[in-house]
Amino acid sequence: MNMRPAAHPAGHPVAQPADILAPNAWGGMSFQERMATAEFRIHHQPHIVVDGRACEGCSTRECIVACPANLFVPTSDGGIVFNHEQCFECGTCYLVCNREGAITWNYPEGGHGVVFRRT
């Protein structure tokens, strides 16, 4: 059986989930070590705004499950509380949300947002 990695349409290899966690994928650092180097430069205007009213009645709650930083918290009244200060800016929440207008996502202002240091 041939176990070649999947290829991007342009012929470049596509990273597999296990590859991302491998220490050599991050210059000898594990994924967890790399995330520990993150610095969050917080702007007073959030780059993501969640309209909790639009979340009411959502039965799938993809944002809660998909956010790698666990920044979405369900409320007892069916809404969502979101804390942007530790956001990795991956956009996953915006991509998985199936409620029109529930999430407004923009890049942070210049000089703000997540910064990964090379140690």
N, CA, C and O atoms as CSV, one atom per row, in Angstrom:
chain,resi,resn,atom,element,x,y,z
A,1,MET,N,N,0.841,-1.175,0.000
A,1,MET,CA,C,0.000,0.000,0.000
A,1,MET,C,C,0.888,1.240,0.000
A,1,MET,O,O,1.819,1.328,0.800
A,2,ASN,N,N,0.616,2.189,-0.876
A,2,ASN,CA,C,1.390,3.418,-0.986
A,2,ASN,C,C,0.787,4.470,-0.056
A,2,ASN,O,O,-0.387,4.814,-0.190
A,3,MET,N,N,1.585,4.984,0.890
A,3,MET,CA,C,1.105,5.945,1.883
A,3,MET,C,C,1.689,7.330,1.634
A,3,MET,O,O,2.155,7.978,2.571
A,4,ARG,N,N,1.673,7.791,0.395
A,4,ARG,CA,C,2.196,9.118,0.074
A,4,ARG,C,C,1.315,10.181,0.704
A,4,ARG,O,O,0.098,10.012,0.778
A,5,PRO,N,N,1.930,11.304,1.171
A,5,PRO,CA,C,1.113,12.381,1.734
A,5,PRO,C,C,0.259,13.024,0.656
A,5,PRO,O,O,0.607,13.022,-0.525
A,6,ALA,N,N,-0.857,13.570,1.088
A,6,ALA,CA,C,-1.738,14.278,0.161
A,6,ALA,C,C,-0.980,15.459,-0.433
A,6,ALA,O,O,-0.089,16.020,0.205
A,7,ALA,N,N,-1.334,15.827,-1.640
A,7,ALA,CA,C,-0.648,16.947,-2.297
A,7,ALA,C,C,-1.624,18.076,-2.555
A,7,ALA,O,O,-2.781,17.848,-2.909
A,8,HIS,N,N,-1.158,19.264,-2.380
A,8,HIS,CA,C,-1.905,20.477,-2.713
A,8,HIS,C,C,-2.023,20.510,-4.233
A,8,HIS,O,O,-1.147,19.982,-4.918
A,9,PRO,N,N,-3.073,21.111,-4.780
A,9,PRO,CA,C,-3.214,21.153,-6.237
A,9,PRO,C,C,-1.976,21.686,-6.960
A,9,PRO,O,O,-1.724,21.297,-8.101
A,10,ALA,N,N,-1.206,22.559,-6.331
A,10,ALA,CA,C,-0.010,23.098,-6.976
A,10,ALA,C,C,1.168,22.133,-6.859
A,10,ALA,O,O,2.270,22.446,-7.309
A,11,GLY,N,N,0.947,20.969,-6.261
A,11,GLY,CA,C,2.002,19.975,-6.133
A,11,GLY,C,C,2.758,20.030,-4.822
A,11,GLY,O,O,3.662,19.223,-4.603
A,12,HIS,N,N,2.411,20.966,-3.935
A,12,HIS,CA,C,3.068,21.062,-2.640
A,12,HIS,C,C,2.425,20.075,-1.668
A,12,HIS,O,O,1.212,19.870,-1.719
A,13,PRO,N,N,3.213,19.459,-0.782
A,13,PRO,CA,C,2.611,18.535,0.182
A,13,PRO,C,C,1.712,19.282,1.165
A,13,PRO,O,O,1.977,20.433,1.512
A,14,VAL,N,N,0.660,18.621,1.605
A,14,VAL,CA,C,-0.270,19.174,2.567
A,14,VAL,C,C,0.075,18.595,3.930
A,14,VAL,O,O,0.225,17.381,4.067
A,15,ALA,N,N,0.203,19.449,4.937
A,15,ALA,CA,C,0.534,18.986,6.281
A,15,ALA,C,C,-0.619,18.156,6.830
A,15,ALA,O,O,-1.782,18.540,6.715
A,16,GLN,N,N,-0.295,17.046,7.410
A,16,GLN,CA,C,-1.268,16.190,8.065
A,16,GLN,C,C,-1.343,16.599,9.532
A,16,GLN,O,O,-0.374,17.157,10.047
A,17,PRO,N,N,-2.458,16.343,10.229
A,17,PRO,CA,C,-2.585,16.772,11.620
A,17,PRO,C,C,-1.431,16.326,12.506
A,17,PRO,O,O,-0.965,17.108,13.335
A,18,ALA,N,N,-0.965,15.118,12.360
A,18,ALA,CA,C,0.146,14.639,13.187
A,18,ALA,C,C,1.434,15.390,12.874
A,18,ALA,O,O,2.277,15.555,13.755
A,19,ASP,N,N,1.604,15.851,11.623
A,19,ASP,CA,C,2.803,16.592,11.241
A,19,ASP,C,C,2.904,17.920,11.996
A,19,ASP,O,O,4.004,18.365,12.326
A,20,ILE,N,N,1.780,18.541,12.262
A,20,ILE,CA,C,1.774,19.838,12.928
A,20,ILE,C,C,2.289,19.712,14.356
A,20,ILE,O,O,2.910,20.642,14.870
A,21,LEU,N,N,2.042,18.587,14.996
A,21,LEU,CA,C,2.485,18.386,16.370
A,21,LEU,C,C,3.926,17.895,16.466
A,21,LEU,O,O,4.494,17.874,17.558
A,22,ALA,N,N,4.524,17.503,15.351
A,22,ALA,CA,C,5.900,17.000,15.373
A,22,ALA,C,C,6.867,18.132,15.715
A,22,ALA,O,O,6.725,19.236,15.189
A,23,PRO,N,N,7.865,17.876,16.601
A,23,PRO,CA,C,8.808,18.933,16.999
A,23,PRO,C,C,9.533,19.582,15.827
A,23,PRO,O,O,9.791,20.785,15.871
A,24,ASN,N,N,9.871,18.835,14.784
A,24,ASN,CA,C,10.610,19.438,13.662
A,24,ASN,C,C,9.753,20.372,12.826
A,24,ASN,O,O,10.295,21.129,12.020
A,25,ALA,N,N,8.430,20.348,12.989
A,25,ALA,CA,C,7.549,21.241,12.233
A,25,ALA,C,C,7.676,22.684,12.708
A,25,ALA,O,O,7.297,23.603,11.982
A,26,TRP,N,N,8.193,22.898,13.893
A,26,TRP,CA,C,8.293,24.228,14.484
A,26,TRP,C,C,9.740,24.555,14.836
A,26,TRP,O,O,9.991,25.178,15.867
A,27,GLY,N,N,10.673,24.159,14.022
A,27,GLY,CA,C,12.072,24.474,14.278
A,27,GLY,C,C,12.613,23.791,15.515
A,27,GLY,O,O,13.416,24.377,16.242
A,28,GLY,N,N,12.194,22.570,15.768
A,28,GLY,CA,C,12.672,21.821,16.931
A,28,GLY,C,C,11.806,21.992,18.164
A,28,GLY,O,O,12.079,21.387,19.201
A,29,MET,N,N,10.767,22.804,18.067
A,29,MET,CA,C,9.872,23.022,19.208
A,29,MET,C,C,8.585,22.230,19.019
A,29,MET,O,O,8.115,22.061,17.893
A,30,SER,N,N,8.018,21.745,20.115
A,30,SER,CA,C,6.718,21.093,20.024
A,30,SER,C,C,5.653,22.169,19.807
A,30,SER,O,O,5.909,23.351,20.036
A,31,PHE,N,N,4.489,21.772,19.375
A,31,PHE,CA,C,3.382,22.708,19.170
A,31,PHE,C,C,3.069,23.446,20.472
A,31,PHE,O,O,2.860,24.659,20.472
A,32,GLN,N,N,3.040,22.707,21.573
A,32,GLN,CA,C,2.733,23.304,22.864
A,32,GLN,C,C,3.800,24.329,23.262
A,32,GLN,O,O,3.467,25.388,23.795
A,33,GLU,N,N,5.076,24.025,23.009
A,33,GLU,CA,C,6.149,24.978,23.306
A,33,GLU,C,C,6.004,26.234,22.443
A,33,GLU,O,O,6.220,27.348,22.921
A,34,ARG,N,N,5.644,26.054,21.194
A,34,ARG,CA,C,5.477,27.192,20.280
A,34,ARG,C,C,4.332,28.085,20.745
A,34,ARG,O,O,4.455,29.310,20.716
A,35,MET,N,N,3.224,27.491,21.170
A,35,MET,CA,C,2.091,28.276,21.653
A,35,MET,C,C,2.463,29.048,22.920
A,35,MET,O,O,1.928,30.129,23.166
A,36,ALA,N,N,3.371,28.503,23.717
A,36,ALA,CA,C,3.808,29.187,24.939
A,36,ALA,C,C,4.618,30.447,24.623
A,36,ALA,O,O,4.795,31.292,25.501
A,37,THR,N,N,5.116,30.593,23.383
A,37,THR,CA,C,5.876,31.784,23.012
A,37,THR,C,C,4.969,32.920,22.552
A,37,THR,O,O,5.451,34.017,22.269
A,38,ALA,N,N,3.677,32.675,22.475
A,38,ALA,CA,C,2.749,33.680,21.961
A,38,ALA,C,C,2.650,34.871,22.907
A,38,ALA,O,O,2.552,34.720,24.124
A,39,GLU,N,N,2.679,36.052,22.313
A,39,GLU,CA,C,2.464,37.296,23.043
A,39,GLU,C,C,1.215,37.926,22.445
A,39,GLU,O,O,1.071,37.994,21.225
A,40,PHE,N,N,0.322,38.380,23.295
A,40,PHE,CA,C,-0.924,38.974,22.829
A,40,PHE,C,C,-0.880,40.479,23.069
A,40,PHE,O,O,-0.855,40.934,24.213
A,41,ARG,N,N,-0.872,41.242,21.988
A,41,ARG,CA,C,-0.871,42.706,22.053
A,41,ARG,C,C,-2.314,43.166,21.851
A,41,ARG,O,O,-2.817,43.220,20.729
A,42,ILE,N,N,-2.947,43.486,22.936
A,42,ILE,CA,C,-4.380,43.747,22.949
A,42,ILE,C,C,-4.692,45.177,22.516
A,42,ILE,O,O,-4.115,46.137,23.028
A,43,HIS,N,N,-5.600,45.297,21.581
A,43,HIS,CA,C,-6.103,46.597,21.132
A,43,HIS,C,C,-7.415,46.858,21.874
A,43,HIS,O,O,-8.118,45.912,22.230
A,44,HIS,N,N,-7.749,48.106,22.107
A,44,HIS,CA,C,-8.982,48.417,22.825
A,44,HIS,C,C,-10.233,48.063,22.013
A,44,HIS,O,O,-11.306,47.871,22.587
A,45,GLN,N,N,-10.106,47.975,20.700
A,45,GLN,CA,C,-11.216,47.546,19.849
A,45,GLN,C,C,-11.038,46.060,19.513
A,45,GLN,O,O,-10.039,45.699,18.891
A,46,PRO,N,N,-11.965,45.201,19.901
A,46,PRO,CA,C,-11.815,43.770,19.576
A,46,PRO,C,C,-11.849,43.522,18.064
A,46,PRO,O,O,-12.603,44.174,17.341
A,47,HIS,N,N,-11.039,42.588,17.596
A,47,HIS,CA,C,-11.032,42.250,16.170
A,47,HIS,C,C,-12.125,41.246,15.822
A,47,HIS,O,O,-12.432,41.035,14.649
A,48,ILE,N,N,-12.702,40.637,16.833
A,48,ILE,CA,C,-13.840,39.739,16.642
A,48,ILE,C,C,-14.958,40.218,17.557
A,48,ILE,O,O,-14.745,40.467,18.744
A,49,VAL,N,N,-16.148,40.342,16.987
A,49,VAL,CA,C,-17.317,40.710,17.770
A,49,VAL,C,C,-18.346,39.601,17.590
A,49,VAL,O,O,-18.664,39.210,16.467
A,50,VAL,N,N,-18.857,39.102,18.704
A,50,VAL,CA,C,-19.868,38.052,18.673
A,50,VAL,C,C,-21.190,38.638,19.136
A,50,VAL,O,O,-21.280,39.217,20.219
A,51,ASP,N,N,-22.205,38.484,18.316
A,51,ASP,CA,C,-23.557,38.925,18.656
A,51,ASP,C,C,-24.257,37.762,19.341
A,51,ASP,O,O,-24.794,36.870,18.685
A,52,GLY,N,N,-24.244,37.784,20.668
A,52,GLY,CA,C,-24.829,36.695,21.452
A,52,GLY,C,C,-26.288,36.443,21.150
A,52,GLY,O,O,-26.762,35.314,21.276
A,53,ARG,N,N,-27.020,37.492,20.746
A,53,ARG,CA,C,-28.442,37.308,20.396
A,53,ARG,C,C,-28.582,36.414,19.176
A,53,ARG,O,O,-29.512,35.610,19.097
A,54,ALA,N,N,-27.664,36.548,18.224
A,54,ALA,CA,C,-27.721,35.698,17.027
A,54,ALA,C,C,-27.406,34.248,17.372
A,54,ALA,O,O,-27.778,33.337,16.632
A,55,CYS,N,N,-26.720,34.028,18.494
A,55,CYS,CA,C,-26.341,32.674,18.908
A,55,CYS,C,C,-27.463,31.937,19.639
A,55,CYS,O,O,-27.443,30.711,19.751
A,56,GLU,N,N,-28.433,32.693,20.132
A,56,GLU,CA,C,-29.531,32.075,20.867
A,56,GLU,C,C,-30.246,31.061,19.977
A,56,GLU,O,O,-30.592,31.347,18.831
A,57,GLY,N,N,-30.452,29.906,20.516
A,57,GLY,CA,C,-31.133,28.854,19.776
A,57,GLY,C,C,-30.229,28.034,18.879
A,57,GLY,O,O,-30.690,27.078,18.255
A,58,CYS,N,N,-28.953,28.381,18.798
A,58,CYS,CA,C,-28.026,27.589,17.991
A,58,CYS,C,C,-27.828,26.245,18.677
A,58,CYS,O,O,-27.428,26.191,19.840
A,59,SER,N,N,-28.100,25.185,17.977
A,59,SER,CA,C,-27.996,23.857,18.581
A,59,SER,C,C,-26.651,23.187,18.333
A,59,SER,O,O,-26.324,22.204,18.998
A,60,THR,N,N,-25.873,23.696,17.398
A,60,THR,CA,C,-24.616,23.021,17.061
A,60,THR,C,C,-23.420,23.561,17.816
A,60,THR,O,O,-22.526,22.792,18.169
A,61,ARG,N,N,-23.371,24.853,18.075
A,61,ARG,CA,C,-22.298,25.479,18.858
A,61,ARG,C,C,-20.903,25.137,18.347
A,61,ARG,O,O,-20.007,24.826,19.132
A,62,GLU,N,N,-20.720,25.197,17.024
A,62,GLU,CA,C,-19.430,24.864,16.435
A,62,GLU,C,C,-18.299,25.729,16.959
A,62,GLU,O,O,-17.179,25.244,17.118
A,63,CYS,N,N,-18.566,27.005,17.231
A,63,CYS,CA,C,-17.507,27.914,17.696
A,63,CYS,C,C,-16.899,27.438,19.010
A,63,CYS,O,O,-15.688,27.542,19.208
A,64,ILE,N,N,-17.729,26.919,19.905
A,64,ILE,CA,C,-17.236,26.443,21.201
A,64,ILE,C,C,-16.289,25.271,21.003
A,64,ILE,O,O,-15.239,25.202,21.642
A,65,VAL,N,N,-16.650,24.363,20.133
A,65,VAL,CA,C,-15.848,23.169,19.888
A,65,VAL,C,C,-14.611,23.483,19.055
A,65,VAL,O,O,-13.543,22.925,19.304
A,66,ALA,N,N,-14.741,24.369,18.068
A,66,ALA,CA,C,-13.671,24.588,17.093
A,66,ALA,C,C,-12.574,25.537,17.563
A,66,ALA,O,O,-11.445,25.432,17.083
A,67,CYS,N,N,-12.851,26.441,18.464
A,67,CYS,CA,C,-11.858,27.435,18.873
A,67,CYS,C,C,-10.690,26.766,19.589
A,67,CYS,O,O,-10.882,26.176,20.652
A,68,PRO,N,N,-9.472,26.846,19.023
A,68,PRO,CA,C,-8.330,26.179,19.651
A,68,PRO,C,C,-7.913,26.817,20.977
A,68,PRO,O,O,-7.215,26.188,21.773
A,69,ALA,N,N,-8.333,28.053,21.218
A,69,ALA,CA,C,-7.982,28.728,22.468
A,69,ALA,C,C,-9.109,28.654,23.501
A,69,ALA,O,O,-8.972,29.194,24.598
A,70,ASN,N,N,-10.210,28.000,23.167
A,70,ASN,CA,C,-11.358,27.841,24.072
A,70,ASN,C,C,-11.877,29.185,24.587
A,70,ASN,O,O,-12.072,29.366,25.788
A,71,LEU,N,N,-12.097,30.118,23.666
A,71,LEU,CA,C,-12.502,31.459,24.055
A,71,LEU,C,C,-14.008,31.691,24.009
A,71,LEU,O,O,-14.471,32.764,24.393
A,72,PHE,N,N,-14.772,30.721,23.554
A,72,PHE,CA,C,-16.225,30.847,23.495
A,72,PHE,C,C,-16.840,30.079,24.659
A,72,PHE,O,O,-16.550,28.900,24.861
A,73,VAL,N,N,-17.697,30.765,25.426
A,73,VAL,CA,C,-18.321,30.155,26.606
A,73,VAL,C,C,-19.829,30.305,26.477
A,73,VAL,O,O,-20.330,31.415,26.295
A,74,PRO,N,N,-20.561,29.186,26.571
A,74,PRO,CA,C,-22.020,29.286,26.493
A,74,PRO,C,C,-22.577,29.894,27.786
A,74,PRO,O,O,-22.043,29.668,28.872
A,75,THR,N,N,-23.647,30.661,27.653
A,75,THR,CA,C,-24.315,31.234,28.819
A,75,THR,C,C,-25.578,30.441,29.120
A,75,THR,O,O,-26.084,29.709,28.269
A,76,SER,N,N,-26.075,30.593,30.328
A,76,SER,CA,C,-27.254,29.827,30.741
A,76,SER,C,C,-28.508,30.220,29.954
A,76,SER,O,O,-29.457,29.441,29.876
A,77,ASP,N,N,-28.516,31.420,29.371
A,77,ASP,CA,C,-29.686,31.855,28.605
A,77,ASP,C,C,-29.600,31.501,27.118
A,77,ASP,O,O,-30.441,31.934,26.330
A,78,GLY,N,N,-28.582,30.710,26.729
A,78,GLY,CA,C,-28.454,30.267,25.345
A,78,GLY,C,C,-27.535,31.112,24.486
A,78,GLY,O,O,-27.334,30.805,23.311
A,79,GLY,N,N,-26.977,32.163,25.048
A,79,GLY,CA,C,-26.064,33.021,24.300
A,79,GLY,C,C,-24.624,32.536,24.390
A,79,GLY,O,O,-24.353,31.426,24.846
A,80,ILE,N,N,-23.714,33.384,23.949
A,80,ILE,CA,C,-22.277,33.075,23.935
A,80,ILE,C,C,-21.527,34.279,24.486
A,80,ILE,O,O,-21.863,35.422,24.176
A,81,VAL,N,N,-20.521,34.023,25.297
A,81,VAL,CA,C,-19.603,35.063,25.739
A,81,VAL,C,C,-18.275,34.770,25.066
A,81,VAL,O,O,-17.808,33.631,25.078
A,82,PHE,N,N,-17.663,35.790,24.479
A,82,PHE,CA,C,-16.391,35.621,23.786
A,82,PHE,C,C,-15.367,36.583,24.368
A,82,PHE,O,O,-15.675,37.751,24.602
A,83,ASN,N,N,-14.148,36.100,24.604
A,83,ASN,CA,C,-13.060,36.898,25.142
A,83,ASN,C,C,-11.947,36.939,24.103
A,83,ASN,O,O,-11.252,35.940,23.912
A,84,HIS,N,N,-11.761,38.075,23.425
A,84,HIS,CA,C,-10.821,38.164,22.297
A,84,HIS,C,C,-9.354,38.288,22.703
A,84,HIS,O,O,-8.478,38.153,21.848
A,85,GLU,N,N,-9.060,38.538,23.972
A,85,GLU,CA,C,-7.699,38.866,24.385
A,85,GLU,C,C,-6.671,37.759,24.142
A,85,GLU,O,O,-5.491,38.066,23.970
A,86,GLN,N,N,-7.061,36.519,24.123
A,86,GLN,CA,C,-6.122,35.410,23.923
A,86,GLN,C,C,-6.357,34.693,22.589
A,86,GLN,O,O,-6.043,33.510,22.452
A,87,CYS,N,N,-6.904,35.407,21.617
A,87,CYS,CA,C,-7.257,34.828,20.322
A,87,CYS,C,C,-6.019,34.621,19.450
A,87,CYS,O,O,-5.161,35.500,19.368
A,88,PHE,N,N,-5.927,33.469,18.803
A,88,PHE,CA,C,-4.829,33.154,17.887
A,88,PHE,C,C,-5.060,33.707,16.483
A,88,PHE,O,O,-4.186,33.583,15.624
A,89,GLU,N,N,-6.227,34.318,16.234
A,89,GLU,CA,C,-6.555,34.925,14.941
A,89,GLU,C,C,-6.607,33.918,13.791
A,89,GLU,O,O,-6.282,34.255,12.652
A,90,CYS,N,N,-7.008,32.706,14.086
A,90,CYS,CA,C,-7.043,31.679,13.040
A,90,CYS,C,C,-8.282,31.789,12.153
A,90,CYS,O,O,-8.262,31.323,11.014
A,91,GLY,N,N,-9.360,32.398,12.654
A,91,GLY,CA,C,-10.582,32.556,11.869
A,91,GLY,C,C,-11.482,31.338,11.862
A,91,GLY,O,O,-12.494,31.324,11.161
A,92,THR,N,N,-11.136,30.316,12.629
A,92,THR,CA,C,-11.931,29.089,12.642
A,92,THR,C,C,-13.364,29.357,13.082
A,92,THR,O,O,-14.300,28.809,12.499
A,93,CYS,N,N,-13.549,30.181,14.091
A,93,CYS,CA,C,-14.901,30.480,14.577
A,93,CYS,C,C,-15.769,31.058,13.464
A,93,CYS,O,O,-16.930,30.680,13.306
A,94,TYR,N,N,-15.200,31.965,12.709
A,94,TYR,CA,C,-15.928,32.610,11.614
A,94,TYR,C,C,-16.292,31.598,10.528
A,94,TYR,O,O,-17.377,31.654,9.948
A,95,LEU,N,N,-15.377,30.681,10.266
A,95,LEU,CA,C,-15.615,29.694,9.206
A,95,LEU,C,C,-16.674,28.662,9.579
A,95,LEU,O,O,-17.439,28.227,8.718
A,96,VAL,N,N,-16.729,28.263,10.850
A,96,VAL,CA,C,-17.652,27.191,11.236
A,96,VAL,C,C,-19.029,27.693,11.653
A,96,VAL,O,O,-19.974,26.908,11.722
A,97,CYS,N,N,-19.156,28.977,11.930
A,97,CYS,CA,C,-20.443,29.517,12.391
A,97,CYS,C,C,-21.474,29.462,11.271
A,97,CYS,O,O,-21.210,29.870,10.140
A,98,ASN,N,N,-22.655,28.948,11.611
A,98,ASN,CA,C,-23.710,28.852,10.602
A,98,ASN,C,C,-24.828,29.873,10.830
A,98,ASN,O,O,-25.894,29.770,10.223
A,99,ARG,N,N,-24.591,30.845,11.693
A,99,ARG,CA,C,-25.577,31.891,11.959
A,99,ARG,C,C,-25.156,33.196,11.296
A,99,ARG,O,O,-24.105,33.748,11.622
A,100,GLU,N,N,-25.945,33.678,10.395
A,100,GLU,CA,C,-25.651,34.931,9.678
A,100,GLU,C,C,-25.505,36.086,10.660
A,100,GLU,O,O,-26.406,36.350,11.457
A,101,GLY,N,N,-24.363,36.775,10.599
A,101,GLY,CA,C,-24.129,37.942,11.433
A,101,GLY,C,C,-23.736,37.675,12.864
A,101,GLY,O,O,-23.552,38.621,13.630
A,102,ALA,N,N,-23.600,36.423,13.255
A,102,ALA,CA,C,-23.254,36.123,14.647
A,102,ALA,C,C,-21.817,36.516,14.962
A,102,ALA,O,O,-21.540,36.992,16.062
A,103,ILE,N,N,-20.899,36.326,14.018
A,103,ILE,CA,C,-19.490,36.644,14.241
A,103,ILE,C,C,-19.012,37.614,13.172
A,103,ILE,O,O,-19.149,37.361,11.975
A,104,THR,N,N,-18.451,38.722,13.625
A,104,THR,CA,C,-17.807,39.676,12.734
A,104,THR,C,C,-16.321,39.590,13.016
A,104,THR,O,O,-15.892,39.851,14.140
A,105,TRP,N,N,-15.524,39.229,12.016
A,105,TRP,CA,C,-14.087,38.972,12.192
A,105,TRP,C,C,-13.291,39.881,11.281
A,105,TRP,O,O,-13.567,39.977,10.085
A,106,ASN,N,N,-12.303,40.548,11.851
A,106,ASN,CA,C,-11.380,41.395,11.101
A,106,ASN,C,C,-9.972,41.159,11.636
A,106,ASN,O,O,-9.807,40.674,12.756
A,107,TYR,N,N,-8.975,41.494,10.859
A,107,TYR,CA,C,-7.611,41.457,11.382
A,107,TYR,C,C,-7.457,42.565,12.415
A,107,TYR,O,O,-8.059,43.628,12.260
A,108,PRO,N,N,-6.664,42.347,13.471
A,108,PRO,CA,C,-6.428,43.409,14.449
A,108,PRO,C,C,-5.699,44.591,13.818
A,108,PRO,O,O,-5.039,44.448,12.789
A,109,GLU,N,N,-5.823,45.751,14.440
A,109,GLU,CA,C,-5.094,46.934,14.010
A,109,GLU,C,C,-3.605,46.621,13.971
A,109,GLU,O,O,-3.128,45.786,14.740
A,110,GLY,N,N,-2.870,47.276,13.092
A,110,GLY,CA,C,-1.433,47.061,12.970
A,110,GLY,C,C,-0.708,47.189,14.305
A,110,GLY,O,O,-0.971,48.106,15.083
A,111,GLY,N,N,0.203,46.261,14.559
A,111,GLY,CA,C,0.962,46.260,15.804
A,111,GLY,C,C,0.260,45.566,16.953
A,111,GLY,O,O,0.806,45.465,18.052
A,112,HIS,N,N,-0.958,45.084,16.703
A,112,HIS,CA,C,-1.737,44.399,17.740
A,112,HIS,C,C,-2.036,42.972,17.307
A,112,HIS,O,O,-1.858,42.613,16.143
A,113,GLY,N,N,-2.488,42.171,18.249
A,113,GLY,CA,C,-2.847,40.794,17.965
A,113,GLY,C,C,-1.800,39.836,18.496
A,113,GLY,O,O,-0.975,40.199,19.335
A,114,VAL,N,N,-1.841,38.618,18.004
A,114,VAL,CA,C,-0.937,37.578,18.480
A,114,VAL,C,C,0.410,37.698,17.775
A,114,VAL,O,O,0.477,37.933,16.568
A,115,VAL,N,N,1.480,37.533,18.551
A,115,VAL,CA,C,2.853,37.572,18.011
A,115,VAL,C,C,3.558,36.325,18.529
A,115,VAL,O,O,3.573,36.064,19.731
A,116,PHE,N,N,4.138,35.563,17.616
A,116,PHE,CA,C,4.909,34.385,18.007
A,116,PHE,C,C,6.380,34.738,17.988
A,116,PHE,O,O,6.891,35.230,16.982
A,117,ARG,N,N,7.056,34.494,19.079
A,117,ARG,CA,C,8.480,34.762,19.166
A,117,ARG,C,C,9.252,33.504,18.805
A,117,ARG,O,O,8.823,32.384,19.081
A,118,ARG,N,N,10.372,33.715,18.197
A,118,ARG,CA,C,11.278,32.603,17.910
A,118,ARG,C,C,12.335,32.599,19.013
A,118,ARG,O,O,13.053,33.582,19.195
A,119,THR,N,N,12.425,31.499,19.740
A,119,THR,CA,C,13.353,31.449,20.866
A,119,THR,C,C,14.572,30.617,20.558
A,119,THR,O,O,15.452,30.475,21.407
